[in-house]
């Protein structure tokens, strides 16, 4: 019987605790999905497959508006790759108190096989063994030129300013486009490009001249492999030497950055360099 007061006290504390929890419980009124953009799927005749696009639209872009927008094309643009954080950069950069770039449409190109799509045929036997599906960049570039860009232009309110973003193998693809078909895009953002591919054969080609390409932003991380920093530097030197009167070349080595962490900082810096200088 001497334990009875202890049990009574515990019982009262339990009642008080349940009463307090009930009083503090927040009532859920509504739950809805948070929508960042839209996802569309198109059939590519060039690639003979369906391709998924993740598209971010500015808040001012609505059916009744006659306003047009620049378009930024993002390689490695799947939802689980770079689309979400780059869309955040585009959104943040267009705040009027930031003004890093004009309101823009972002088109993230989801991957099916990036090693296939972002590389041209290689003469290196070990690369063929390590990457057996490679060598399809010509088809992918035709997909960009003949299908993707016309689709976006025909279905969204776009202007004449187009930008492509590519990192690593995506940077290799963006460099190939710049050298072989520079008229496809106005601005090129090329981050840590894998120019080592096929024994750096892309560096041996002379870029074609075209007036649409206005600016190239090229960068590599200081903590990247030495060969990638060197080849990016060589590409910058080649572009500045051959294209001095054609377009502006921005080149930067990011201290403390490597292959895995450079893209976010580099893309934001590229937006500031390319668009704050008056290039549209």
C-alpha positions as a printed NumPy array, in Angstrom:
array([[  0.   ,   0.   ,   0.   ],
       [  2.924,   2.362,   0.539],
       [  3.467,   2.518,  -3.313],
       [ -0.085,   3.735,  -4.038],
       [  0.731,   7.496,  -4.032],
       [  3.549,   6.837,  -6.562],
       [  1.195,   5.097,  -9.005],
       [ -1.432,   7.815,  -8.576],
       [  1.2  ,  10.45 ,  -9.388],
       [  2.309,   8.578, -12.536],
       [ -1.308,   8.246, -13.656],
       [ -1.938,  11.962, -13.217],
       [  1.253,  12.852, -15.124],
       [  0.204,  10.569, -18.008],
       [ -3.202,  12.221, -18.212],
       [ -1.587,  15.664, -18.176],
       [  0.894,  14.668, -20.897],
       [ -1.846,  13.348, -23.187],
       [ -3.931,  16.442, -22.581],
       [ -0.999,  18.747, -23.418],
       [ -0.19 ,  16.781, -26.592],
       [ -3.786,  17.021, -27.739],
       [ -3.841,  20.747, -27.128],
       [ -0.594,  21.338, -29.025],
       [ -1.37 ,  19.101, -32.003],
       [ -1.56 ,  21.111, -35.257],
       [ -4.486,  20.39 , -37.513],
       [ -3.494,  19.607, -41.095],
       [ -5.74 ,  21.658, -43.345],
       [ -4.358,  20.918, -46.787],
       [ -1.535,  19.113, -48.552],
       [ -0.701,  19.696, -52.224],
       [  2.287,  18.821, -54.445],
       [  5.016,  21.452, -54.811],
       [  5.427,  21.86 , -58.573],
       [  8.765,  23.106, -59.866],
       [  8.013,  22.863, -63.562],
       [  6.634,  20.427, -66.085],
       [  7.852,  17.196, -67.611],
       [  7.163,  16.39 , -71.25 ],
       [  8.11 ,  13.421, -73.38 ],
       [  8.81 ,  13.669, -77.083],
       [  9.495,  11.01 , -79.673],
       [ 12.883,  11.431, -81.31 ],
       [ 13.194,  10.126, -84.844],
       [ 16.913,  10.903, -84.817],
       [ 17.531,   8.758, -81.738],
       [ 14.681,   6.305, -82.325],
       [ 13.46 ,   6.602, -78.735],
       [ 11.363,   8.691, -76.369],
       [ 13.159,  11.58 , -74.657],
       [ 12.053,  13.226, -71.436],
       [ 12.42 ,  16.962, -70.842],
       [ 12.143,  18.754, -67.495],
       [ 11.104,  22.346, -68.088],
       [ 11.183,  25.283, -65.674],
       [  9.07 ,  28.276, -66.67 ],
       [  9.3  ,  31.779, -65.143],
       [  6.33 ,  32.832, -63.033],
       [  5.53 ,  35.572, -65.555],
       [  5.198,  33.022, -68.352],
       [  1.473,  32.383, -68.826],
       [ -0.811,  31.875, -71.845],
       [ -2.033,  35.477, -71.969],
       [  1.453,  36.98 , -71.979],
       [  3.147,  38.062, -75.195],
       [  6.555,  38.194, -73.54 ],
       [  9.33 ,  35.97 , -74.894],
       [ 12.203,  34.372, -72.999],
       [ 15.759,  33.141, -73.5  ],
       [ 16.13 ,  29.365, -73.296],
       [ 18.818,  27.526, -71.344],
       [ 19.395,  23.905, -72.365],
       [ 20.867,  21.724, -69.625],
       [ 22.615,  18.464, -70.424],
       [ 22.387,  15.901, -67.602],
       [ 19.001,  17.473, -66.924],
       [ 17.224,  14.577, -65.226],
       [ 15.375,  15.273, -61.979],
       [ 17.94 ,  13.197, -60.068],
       [ 20.867,  14.917, -61.805],
       [ 21.287,  18.671, -62.255],
       [ 17.831,  19.993, -63.139],
       [ 16.569,  20.918, -59.667],
       [ 19.604,  22.825, -58.413],
       [ 20.162,  24.623, -61.733],
       [ 16.462,  25.569, -61.832],
       [ 17.027,  27.083, -58.398],
       [ 19.92 ,  29.132, -59.761],
       [ 17.805,  30.372, -62.659],
       [ 14.983,  31.302, -60.293],
       [ 17.29 ,  33.047, -57.81 ],
       [ 19.314,  34.8  , -60.493],
       [ 16.232,  36.474, -61.925],
       [ 15.209,  38.166, -58.669],
       [ 15.342,  41.931, -59.348],
       [ 17.7  ,  42.495, -56.404],
       [ 20.083,  39.874, -57.869],
       [ 19.661,  40.496, -61.597],
       [ 22.223,  37.901, -62.664],
       [ 20.243,  36.947, -65.767],
       [ 16.909,  37.71 , -67.443],
       [ 13.886,  35.54 , -66.738],
       [ 14.551,  32.388, -68.708],
       [ 13.112,  29.022, -69.634],
       [ 15.235,  26.079, -68.496],
       [ 15.058,  22.82 , -70.454],
       [ 16.657,  19.876, -68.7  ],
       [ 17.387,  17.017, -71.094],
       [ 17.038,  13.745, -69.19 ],
       [ 19.608,  11.103, -69.967],
       [ 19.072,   7.727, -71.557],
       [ 22.729,   6.84 , -72.167],
       [ 25.031,   9.824, -71.682],
       [ 28.136,   7.872, -72.701],
       [ 26.488,   7.126, -76.018],
       [ 25.019,  10.579, -76.604],
       [ 27.891,  12.792, -75.452],
       [ 30.839,  11.088, -77.166],
       [ 32.02 ,  10.801, -80.748],
       [ 33.692,   7.58 , -81.996],
       [ 37.067,   6.956, -80.411],
       [ 40.199,   5.37 , -81.828],
       [ 41.347,   4.267, -78.364],
       [ 40.713,   0.538, -77.947],
       [ 40.587,   0.684, -74.156],
       [ 37.888,   3.364, -74.285],
       [ 35.867,   1.13 , -76.607],
       [ 36.113,  -1.677, -74.068],
       [ 35.379,   0.519, -71.065],
       [ 32.498,   2.361, -72.774],
       [ 30.996,  -0.042, -75.344],
       [ 27.958,   2.105, -76.21 ],
       [ 29.881,   5.262, -77.044],
       [ 30.11 ,   7.172, -80.304],
       [ 26.61 ,   8.568, -80.819],
       [ 27.142,  12.312, -80.439],
       [ 26.404,  13.024, -84.118],
       [ 22.898,  11.598, -83.707],
       [ 22.402,  13.525, -80.474],
       [ 23.495,  16.792, -82.07 ],
       [ 21.013,  16.166, -84.899],
       [ 18.378,  15.566, -82.22 ],
       [ 19.22 ,  18.953, -80.709],
       [ 19.188,  20.754, -84.051],
       [ 16.293,  19.132, -85.878],
       [ 13.949,  18.128, -83.057],
       [ 14.551,  19.599, -79.613],
       [ 15.249,  23.24 , -80.461],
       [ 12.367,  23.45 , -82.989],
       [ 10.013,  21.765, -80.49 ],
       [ 10.807,  24.289, -77.759],
       [ 10.598,  27.224, -80.173],
       [  7.219,  26.051, -81.492],
       [  5.643,  25.311, -78.107],
       [  7.017,  27.995, -75.789],
       [  7.454,  31.761, -75.947],
       [ 11.13 ,  31.964, -76.798],
       [ 13.43 ,  34.611, -78.181],
       [ 16.646,  34.194, -80.152],
       [ 18.964,  33.731, -77.167],
       [ 19.898,  30.126, -76.424],
       [ 22.429,  28.757, -73.947],
       [ 23.749,  25.223, -73.481],
       [ 25.264,  23.926, -70.228],
       [ 27.45 ,  20.832, -70.165],
       [ 29.789,  19.33 , -67.587],
       [ 32.286,  16.466, -67.923],
       [ 31.096,  14.327, -70.857],
       [ 28.349,  16.929, -71.261],
       [ 31.128,  19.507, -71.526],
       [ 32.729,  17.382, -74.22 ],
       [ 29.441,  17.392, -76.152],
       [ 29.008,  21.156, -75.707],
       [ 32.563,  21.68 , -76.976],
       [ 31.886,  19.49 , -80.   ],
       [ 28.798,  21.551, -80.818],
       [ 30.787,  24.773, -80.394],
       [ 33.486,  23.583, -82.771],
       [ 31.312,  21.869, -85.384],
       [ 27.93 ,  23.643, -85.25 ],
       [ 28.347,  26.873, -83.252],
       [ 25.223,  28.378, -84.811],
       [ 22.999,  26.199, -82.607],
       [ 23.482,  28.278, -79.449],
       [ 24.221,  31.863, -78.489],
       [ 26.09 ,  31.052, -75.271],
       [ 28.12 ,  28.033, -74.227],
       [ 28.735,  27.131, -70.575],
       [ 31.355,  24.383, -70.52 ],
       [ 32.451,  23.005, -67.14 ],
       [ 35.304,  20.519, -66.643],
       [ 34.969,  19.137, -70.179],
       [ 36.246,  15.581, -70.745],
       [ 38.553,  16.652, -73.53 ],
       [ 40.766,  13.639, -72.839],
       [ 38.347,  11.622, -74.981],
       [ 39.966,  10.052, -78.07 ],
       [ 43.389,  11.337, -77.112],
       [ 42.16 ,  14.979, -77.107],
       [ 41.368,  14.84 , -80.814],
       [ 38.7  ,  17.534, -80.464],
       [ 41.429,  20.066, -79.663],
       [ 42.986,  19.395, -83.041],
       [ 39.931,  20.693, -84.931],
       [ 39.55 ,  24.324, -85.922],
       [ 36.231,  25.866, -84.875],
       [ 33.858,  26.972, -87.594],
       [ 33.049,  30.67 , -87.818],
       [ 29.504,  31.775, -87.137],
       [ 28.039,  35.034, -85.926],
       [ 25.301,  33.602, -83.664],
       [ 27.688,  32.326, -80.994],
       [ 28.33 ,  35.346, -78.774],
       [ 30.091,  34.03 , -75.684],
       [ 31.78 ,  30.97 , -74.216],
       [ 32.196,  30.419, -70.483],
       [ 34.805,  27.721, -69.837],
       [ 35.993,  26.544, -66.46 ],
       [ 37.758,  23.78 , -64.559],
       [ 38.327,  23.04 , -60.885],
       [ 41.767,  23.627, -59.401],
       [ 41.523,  20.248, -57.645],
       [ 40.551,  18.477, -60.864],
       [ 42.93 ,  16.004, -62.53 ],
       [ 45.886,  17.845, -64.026],
       [ 45.117,  16.67 , -67.554],
       [ 41.605,  18.101, -67.487],
       [ 42.803,  21.484, -66.23 ],
       [ 45.527,  21.563, -68.882],
       [ 43.192,  20.602, -71.735],
       [ 40.59 ,  23.163, -70.651],
       [ 43.328,  25.804, -70.612],
       [ 44.418,  24.758, -74.1  ],
       [ 40.84 ,  24.993, -75.345],
       [ 40.544,  28.49 , -73.881],
       [ 43.786,  29.572, -75.526],
       [ 42.669,  28.137, -78.875],
       [ 39.273,  29.846, -78.737],
       [ 40.774,  33.191, -77.767],
       [ 43.35 ,  32.955, -80.535],
       [ 41.044,  31.843, -83.344],
       [ 37.798,  33.539, -82.334],
       [ 38.904,  36.835, -80.86 ],
       [ 36.643,  38.77 , -83.21 ],
       [ 33.778,  36.276, -83.158],
       [ 32.758,  35.84 , -79.53 ],
       [ 33.893,  36.58 , -75.998],
       [ 35.687,  33.832, -74.074],
       [ 35.548,  33.715, -70.272],
       [ 37.954,  31.264, -68.625],
       [ 38.282,  30.6  , -64.913],
       [ 39.995,  28.066, -62.658],
       [ 37.953,  27.56 , -59.474],
       [ 40.072,  27.199, -56.347],
       [ 39.039,  24.347, -54.045],
       [ 36.663,  22.822, -56.601],
       [ 36.839,  19.419, -58.244],
       [ 34.846,  17.29 , -60.658],
       [ 32.051,  16.587, -58.2  ],
       [ 31.345,  19.986, -56.686],
       [ 32.171,  22.664, -59.263],
       [ 28.997,  22.821, -61.348],
       [ 26.722,  24.84 , -59.063],
       [ 29.229,  27.623, -58.432],
       [ 30.397,  27.637, -62.032],
       [ 26.912,  27.946, -63.52 ],
       [ 25.998,  30.868, -61.286],
       [ 29.266,  32.633, -62.087],
       [ 28.637,  31.951, -65.787],
       [ 25.198,  33.56 , -65.57 ],
       [ 26.723,  36.688, -64.061],
       [ 29.532,  36.845, -66.613],
       [ 27.397,  36.136, -69.672],
       [ 24.293,  38.139, -68.906],
       [ 25.399,  41.004, -66.679],
       [ 27.791,  42.132, -69.386],
       [ 24.811,  42.897, -71.587],
       [ 24.881,  39.709, -73.639],
       [ 21.38 ,  38.296, -74.143]])
